[in-house]
């Protein structure tokens, strides 16, 4: 190419000038880092071809050791620049465990010669689907979990298809036994399609009727019935998922076909126990977590190489510790060992990778390992909403608030009705002292449901920081009604009493927390009340106890406003250093 010639790549509203090294959108320059531009250039120059991660790392960072997470961060930044949203990737496709592909139609033009164009066919728009819990027509209470289990299994299978965005099980649980129409449910979850079904068991056989419905028109795209022996339930999952992909006229890659055909559990009895375990875990109670652990252990007794059961076990142990039901020292090593065993069996299991990332984050306080594993989990399953939420919490704890907002936004796009995600998405505002913005986000959570206790709890926290004490008290009362007098509710209430001058009431809360301590209560909960009272020695004493018990609350030590009065204390600074913050 002569010096007078310039090479341009055009796609959508964008024009990439490889000579001037600039990206234009509708003729206007787009701000981006140099490495982000180089990443985009490599992708566009190889449009339509799968680029392996190692190849991209060697090209963009020659003769330099760079973690895969750095490449992931560049891809994420590019998606933001290109205006991509979760599940609507028109430009960059992630091929889990392998690399990336530029999938938009690209025109290549050399200015100074007759224009020439080399084009790729544009990628079809992704479809979003909600799989509703299948309705059991049997009255047996033992079948209450079966409809949820059927939906969960299909969600897992369909999530392996890159051109389909599937709402997670947590998003559809509220519609179990609900009288809402499928169209209403689909609109609530902002999806294109809804898959629903009915199950009738008779002796050793099961009949399932299912249909895929267009949310906009209400018309069924596909409907069918299936009769199988109950012991061959896996074949039923395969048939339904295959018919759904056929109805969407999706061309599967060989890797996707392999993952669809690969059962995560091969034994029928183990499968039923696993479904019961997930059903109990999704109850989100101490009893439910304990029962799920029992079920997952039974699955492993039957099938010692069941990776998904180990991942479930990891989640259950982690949840017990996170919610303060057991000591982290007791539960988190079990969670970590279970996650590692799951990955040893199946290194491509995103659920296990996310569980391991959570262990590194909440228990080991190994920030580099945590971030690497969060990025890996997203790479394995780019539409896995809860990973973006978890990574957002990690970035919040690290004080990287702007980056956290990007990942919370992506989580909401993937699961817009999740109360946990919508509530978590206000944390980075709260911890960065942007209380009004936090309250605005949490108001969106209340619009989804007014009965999620965590939302009321954190709204109360923001009101305390704004010195709106009466409003805070009202929110804490609602949280207590919904959650009970948990350590977090008691701690927040005690802190409120302390900062508004009700010192005796605050001390009474401390006494109540200490009584709970004979069982287990996060030591940091007591430290928070003492911080509100201005009793630094006692607050630091209980923070030290929290350090000894590896309290997960310490990950927010550097950003939590309740500890601002301790930050000048050399003992507090030393504690931050020991937690690697």
N, C-alpha and C positions, 0 to 999 in steps of 0.2 A: 504494500500500500504506500503510495507517494505521500510526501509531507503535506500536500494540499487536500488529501482525502481524509475524511473522518468516518469512523464506524459508529453507527447508532443501532441500538436494539430498542424496539418499541413493543409494548404490551399494555393492553388496557389504556388508561390515561397517562401512562408513564413513557418516558423516553430516556434511555440510558446512554450517555455520551462517554464511550470508553476512552477517548483521547483526552478530553478535559476532566475526566473522572468526576462526573456530576450526574445526578439523577434529577429529572424534571417531571413534575406532575402538571399536566395541562400548561406546559411552558414555564412553570415557576420552579425554581430550585427547591429541593427537599433537603433539609438538614439531616445529616447522618454522620457517624464516625467513619474514619478511613477504613477500618477493618470490616465494618458493616458493608461498606461499598464494595470492598474486595470480595466479600462473601457473596453478595448479590451478583457481581460480575461473573464469578466462577459458575454460579448456578445458571445464569442466563446463557452464558457461552455454551453450556452443556444441556440446554433445555431439552426435556424429554428423556434424559438419561439419568439413571440412578447413580448418584455420587456417594461412594462409601465415605464414612466419617474420616478414616485414616487418610484417604486421598485428599479430602478437603483440608484437613489439618496440615498436611505436608505442603499443599499449594498456598494456603493463606498465611501460614506461619512456618516458612521453610527454615530448617536447621534450628528449630526452637521447640522445646518441650512445652506443650500446652494441654491442659485437661480438656476432656470432651465437654465438660460443663461450659467452658468458654465458647465453644462452637455453638452450643445450645443457646447461650445468652445472645449471641449474634443473630441467630435465626429468629429468636423471640423478638429482638429489636427490629429486625427486618419486617416481620409480620405486622408490627405496630405501624411502621412507616408506610407499608403497602395498604394499610387499612383493613387487614384481615381480622375477622372475628372468629371465636371458637366455633369449630364445626363448619366454617365457611371458608376453607382454605382454597382460594382461587389461584394462588400463585405457587406456594411452596408446600410440597407434600412431604410429610414425615413417613419414612418406611422404618418401622420399629426395629431396633437392634442393628440396623444396617446403615442408613444414611438419609439423604434428602434428594428430592427431584423437583425441578422447576416445571410446572404443569400447564402454565398459561400459554396461549398462542403468542409466539414471538415473531416479529418481523425484523429482519436484519437489513440495514440500508447503508450503502457506502456513498457518501456525498462526494461528487466529483466524477462519478461514473454513472452509467445507467443504473437506476435503482434495481436492486435485486431483493427478493423476499424469500426467506425460508421459514415455513410456518409449521407449527404443531397444532393439532386439533385441540380446542379448549377443553379442559376437564369439565365433566358434568357437575352441576351443583350438587353439593352434599344434601342428603335427606336426613332429617331429624325424626326420631321415633321414640315414642313412649310405649313400653310394654306394661300394660296394666296387670295387676294380680288376677290370675284366672279365677273365675268363680266356681267354687265347689258346689255341686248339686246334691252332695251327700250331707246328711245331718250329723255324722260322726265328728265329734270335736277333735279327734286325732287328725282329721283332714284340714284343720284350720290353717296349718302352715303350708299345705300342699300347693294351693294356688299361688301363694307368694313364692314358694320354691320353684314352681314352674316358670314364673316370670323372671326370677333371679337367674335361673339357668339360661334362659333365652337371652336375657340382657348380657350375660357374660359371653355367650357365643357371638351374638351380633356385634358386640363391641370390638371384635377382632377384625371387622371389615372397615377399611379406612374411609370408604365413601358413605358411611352411615354414622350419624351421631346419635347415640342411644342414651336416654336419660337414665341415671343410676337407680338402683333399687330403692335407695333412700327417698328419691323424689316421688316414687309411685306408691309407697306404702300407705299414704293417707287415703288412697282410693280403694283400699281393700274393704270389700263389703259396702262401699259407698254407693249411694243412690244417684250420684252425679252421672250425667250422660257421658259417654266416651268423648263426644265433641267438646263438652265443657272441660273435661280433664285435659284434653289435648290443647285447648286454648290456654288453660291455666299454665301448662308447662311449656307453652310456646313451641310446639312441635308441628311438623307437617303431617305426620301419620301416627295412628294409634293401633297397636296390636292388642286385641282382647280375645278372651276365650272362656269356655266352660268345661268343667271336668266332671265326669260321672264314673265312679268306680263300682264295679260289680264283681265280687269274688276276686279272681286273679287277673281280671281284665280292667282296662281303663279306656274310656272313650273321651276324646278331646275334640271339641269344635272350636275353630279359631277363625278370625277374620282381621284383615288389615284395612283400615278405614282412612280415607282422606279427610283431614280435619276441616279443611275449607269447604268442600262440597258435601261432606257427609256420606259420600259414595264409597262402597267397599271396592278396594282394588283386587282383593282376593279373599276367598273363603273356602274352607274345606273341613272335613272331619277325619279323624284318625282313630283307629282301633289297634291297641297293642296290649300285650301281656304286661302286667305291672312290673314284672322283673326286667322288662326290656325298655324301661323308661328313657334310656339314652337314645335309642332309635327314634323315639318320639321327638326329642329335642332336635335331633339332626334333621328330621323330615320338615318340621315347622320352620327352622332357620333356613333350610334350603329353599322352601317354597317362598319365603319372604324375599330372599335375594333374587329369586326368579321373577317375582312380581315387580321388583324394582328394576329389573333388567340390568343388574350389576354384573360386570365382568370381574371375576375374582382372580387375584394373583395366585400362583402356586402356593406361596406361603400362607395366604389367607385360607385357601382350601384345606391345607394341612391343619391349621389351627381350628377351623370349624369341625373337621373330622376327628380331632383329637379330644377324647373325653377326659375331663379332669379327674373324674372318679369312675372306676370301672366296675365296682361292685354295687348291686342294687341296694343291699341293706346299708352299706356305708353311705350311699347317696342320700337315702332317707334320713339318716342320722345327721348328715351334713346340712340338709335343708332345715331340720329341726334346730340345729345349732345356729344357723343364720337367722332363723325366725326369732330365737331367744335373744340373740345379740342385738337385733334391731328393736327390741323392746326398750333398750337403753336404760336399764335398771340394774342395780347390783345383783338381784336375783337372776335376771336375764343373762348377765355376763357369766355368772357362775354356772348356770345351766348350759350355756353355750360351750364353756370349757369342758364340761362333762361330755357333751355330745361329740366335740372335736376329738377328744381323747379316744372315744369309742371308735370313731372313724379310723384313727391311726392304728388302733389295735387290729382292725380288719385289714387295712391297707397301709402298711408302714411307709409307703412311698407316695402318699397322697399330699402333694405340695399345697393344694388349696386349703386343706384342713390345717396344716401347720400355719399357713398365713392367717386363717381365722383364729387359731389359738393365740398367735402373736397379737392380733387386734384386741382380743378379749382381755388378755393380761394387761396390755397397755391401757385399755379403757378403765380397768379396775384401779390402776395407779393414778391415772389422770384425774379421775373424779374423786379421789381421796378415799376409796373404799378399803384399800390396802396400801401398805408402805411401798414406795417405789423400789426400795432395796429388795423387797420380797418378790415383786411382780415383774419389774423391768428386765432383769437377767433372763427370766423365762420367756418374756416377749422377744428379746433379742435372739436367744437360742432358737426359738421356733421360726423366726424370720430367716435366720441363716440356714436352717435345715430346709425350709421351703425353697430357697434359692439354690441350695445344693442339688435338690431334686429337679427343679425347673428354673433355670436362670433367667427365663423370659417372663416370669410372673410379676406383673407390675404391682399387684397388691402386696406381695412380699417385699418388694423393693421399697415401697412406700412405708411399710411397717418398720423396716430396718432404718430408713431415714429418720423416722420419728424417734426411734431408740437413740440414735446418734444425737439428735437434737435435744430431746427432753431429759435424757438420763446421762449419756456419756459426756454431753457438752463438748462434743467434737464437731465444731462448726464446719470445717472443711469436708469431713466425711459426710456430714448431714446434707450439705448443699450438693455434693456430688451425687448422692443417692436420690435426692429429690429430683434432680435433673434427669437421672437415669430412669426413674419411674415415669416421668412425663414422656420421655423418649419411647419407652415401651408401650405406653397407652396415652396418646396425645389427647384423648377425649375423656380422661379420668378426672372428673371435677374435683374430687376431694384432695388430690395431690396438689393442685394449684392452690387450694385453700391452705393446706399444710405448709407449702412453700411460702405462701404469703405470711403466715404466722412466723415462720423462721426469719424471713426478711424483716418483719416488724421488730422482732426481738433484737436483731442486729442493728436496728436503727436505720435501715435502708427503706424508708417509708414510701418514696415515690415508686420504687421498683415493686414493693409489696402491693401497692394499689393496682398495678398492671396485672398481677397474678390473681388478686381477688376479683378484678373485673372479668378475667377469663373464666374463673370458677363460676361466677354468676351467669355468664353467657351459656355455660354448659349445663348448669342446673339452677335455673332462675327462681325456683320456688323452694329451694333448700333453706330452711330457717337457720341451720347451723352456719351455712356459708354466708348468707346475708347478714347474720349477726357478726361473724368473724370479720366481714369486710369493713366494719367500722373501727376495728382495733387499731389500725395504723393511724387513723385520725386521733383517736383517744390518746394513744401513747406519744403522739407528736404534739399534744396539747391543743389540737384543733377540735374543741369540744362541740361546737355548733355543727360542724360537718359530720362528726360522729353521730350526733343526735339525728341529723337528717337521714343518714344511712339506716339507723336503727328504726326510724319511723317507717321506712320501707319494709322492714321485717315485720313490724306490727300490722302493716296493711295485708301481709300474707296470713298472719295468724297472731292473735292477741294472747295466745295461751302458751307461748314458749318462754319458760322461766328465765333462761339465760339473757334474753333480750331485755327484760325488765331489770335484771340485775345490773347489766352494764349501763343502761340508761341512768339508773340511780347513781352509778359511779361518776358519770359525766356531770350530773346535777350537783353532786358534792363538790367537784372541782370548780363549778360555776357558783358555788355557795348558795345554791337553791335548795336549802336543806329540807324544807317541807315537801317539795316535789320528790326529792331523793327518798325520803322516808316512805312516801306512798308507793314508789316503785319497788323498794325493798320489801314492803308488805306483800305486794303482788308476787314477787319472786318467792317469798317464803310460802305463800299459799300454793304455788305451783311446784316448787322444788322441795319444800320442807325446810327445816332449820339445818341446812347443810353447813359445813365449815365455811364455804365461800360466802353464803348468805349471812352467817353470823359475823364473819370477819368484816364484811362491808358495813353491816349495821353497827358494829362496835366502833369502826372508824368514824362513821357519821356521828355517833354519840360523842366521841372524843373531840372532833374538830368543832362541834357546836357547843362545847362546854359542859356536856352532861357526863362528867367524869365517872360518877358512881355507876351509871348505867353501862358505860363502856367497860368498867372493871367487872361488872356482872357478866358481860359477854365473854370476857377473858376466862372467868371461872367456868362458864358453860363449855367453852372450848377446851379447857384443861380437863374437864370431866370426860369429854369425848376422846381426849388424848390417850386414855387407857386402851382404847380400841385402835384408832389411828386417825390423826387429823394433821393436815399439812401444817408444819411448824410455822411456815411463813404466814399463815392465817392469823396466828397470835401476834407475830411480829408487826403486822399491819396495824392492829389495834394500838399496840404500844407506840408505834410511829405517830399515830394520830394524837395520842396523849402527850407526845413530846418527850417520852421517856426513852432516850436514845440507848442507854445501857441495856434495858430490857429488850428493846427492839432488836438490837444487834445480837444479844444472847440467843434469841429465838431464830434469827436469821442463820446463826452458826449451827443451830440444831437442824435447820432446813438444809444446810450444806452437808451435814453428816448423813442425813437421810436421803440426799439427792432429790430434794423437792423440785418438781417440774416448774413451780412458780418462779424459781430463781432465774430462769432463762430470760425473764422480763425485768430483771433487777436494774438494768442500766437505763430503762425507759419508763418504768412505772412511776407516775407522779406522786404516789403516796409515800415514796421514799426520798423525795426531794430534800426534806429536812435533814437527812443523814449524809448527803453527798459530800459535805466538807469534812466529815469524820474520817481520819486515817484508817480506822478499822473497817469502815465501809469500802474505802478504796482498795484495801488489801483483799477484802472478800470478792470484789469485782474481778480483781486480778486472778484469784484462785479459780473463779468460774470461767476465766478466759474471756471476760467481757471488757 
